[in-house]
Amino acid sequence: MAKGKPPANAWKSGEQPDGASHVWKHFALKNRLIEELQRDPSKPAPKPKTNAQAIAQKLVENAKDGYEKSIEQVFDRVDGKPKQTVDFEGFNLGNRLREIGERMGKK
């Protein structure tokens, strides 16, 4: 190959030869949801170019219409699922292990 200008079909630094570096940018549902949530609701929705955009539009539309599952999905995808708390008040591991041991001894 001659020195000088790279061929027109050569990939740029940071890109994958198969185009994989662009795949996640176009299909990340979280990013599409954020874009859809930031869109001006008074303007008509643009025609989706990808399935991810179509899904994001439908999910946000359903959430706006009050579907609880869609609202939950939007929040989970954008903000992450809330951490679950476990209440240990009144729980004594020593007593619980003794109870289990006693039950196992009866069998």
Protein Blocks (a to p, Z undefined) as FASTA:
>chain_A
ZZhjddfklccehiafklmmmmmmmmmmklmmmmmmmpcfkbccdddfbfklmmmmmmmm
mmmnopaklmmmmmmmmnopadddddfehiafklmmmmmmmmmmmZZ
